[in-house]
């Protein structure tokens, strides 16, 4: 049995999920370039000050968007940790 309204909601969710994936892909393209730059410049893979600033900024954005700031921080921390892992691999000549 099909529910037209539910199908409409699900189509919107599918579109949003696709946009999120493409946005994450674009973000990782840029962070990969940053990783290569950091490795070439002899900079450390992680920047705790920048990370803290980003988390604070995105927590504020989440609040203004009525999104749980704790959730947004967990999500961003996951992304940051993945970026740092990549930067470490680039620094170590593994990527």
C-alpha positions in Angstrom: 0.0 0.0 0.0 1.4 3.4 -1.0 0.9 6.6 1.0 1.4 9.6 -1.2 2.2 12.0 1.6 4.7 9.6 3.2 6.3 9.0 -0.3 6.6 12.8 -0.7 8.4 13.1 2.7 10.6 10.2 1.8 11.5 11.7 -1.5 12.5 15.0 0.2 14.6 13.0 2.7 16.3 11.1 -0.2 17.1 14.4 -1.9 18.5 15.9 1.3 20.6 12.8 1.9 22.0 13.0 -1.6 22.9 16.7 -1.1 24.6 15.8 2.2 26.7 13.2 0.5 27.8 15.5 -2.3 28.5 18.3 0.2 30.6 15.9 2.3 32.5 14.8 -0.8 33.2 18.4 -1.7 34.3 19.1 1.9 36.7 16.2 1.8 38.2 17.2 -1.5 39.1 20.5 0.1 40.4 19.0 3.3 42.5 16.6 1.3 44.1 19.6 -0.4 44.7 21.1 3.0 46.3 17.8 4.1 48.7 17.9 1.2 49.5 21.5 1.8 50.2 20.9 5.5 52.4 17.9 4.7 54.4 20.0 2.2 54.7 22.9 4.6 55.7 20.7 7.6 52.6 21.7 9.5 51.0 19.3 12.0 47.9 17.3 10.9 45.7 18.6 13.7 45.0 22.1 14.8 43.2 21.9 18.1 42.6 25.6 18.3 40.9 25.7 14.9 38.9 22.6 15.8 37.7 24.2 19.0 36.7 27.3 17.2 34.9 25.3 14.5 33.0 23.3 17.1 31.9 26.4 19.0 30.8 28.1 15.7 28.9 25.1 14.6 27.2 24.6 17.9 25.9 28.2 17.6 24.7 27.5 14.1 23.0 24.4 15.3 21.2 26.3 18.0 20.0 28.9 15.5 18.8 26.1 13.2 17.0 24.3 16.1 19.3 21.3 15.8 20.7 19.6 18.9 24.2 21.2 19.4 25.4 18.0 21.0 24.5 16.0 17.9 26.1 18.6 15.7 29.3 18.5 17.7 29.4 14.7 17.6 28.9 14.8 13.8 31.6 17.5 13.4 34.0 15.6 15.7 33.5 12.5 13.5 34.3 14.5 10.4 37.3 16.2 12.0 38.7 13.0 13.2 38.5 11.5 9.7 40.2 14.5 8.2 43.0 14.3 10.8 43.5 10.6 10.0 43.8 11.5 6.3 46.2 14.3 7.1 48.3 11.9 9.1 48.4 9.4 6.2 49.5 12.1 3.8 52.2 13.3 6.2 53.4 9.7 6.6 53.4 9.2 2.8 50.6 6.7 2.8 48.0 8.7 0.8 
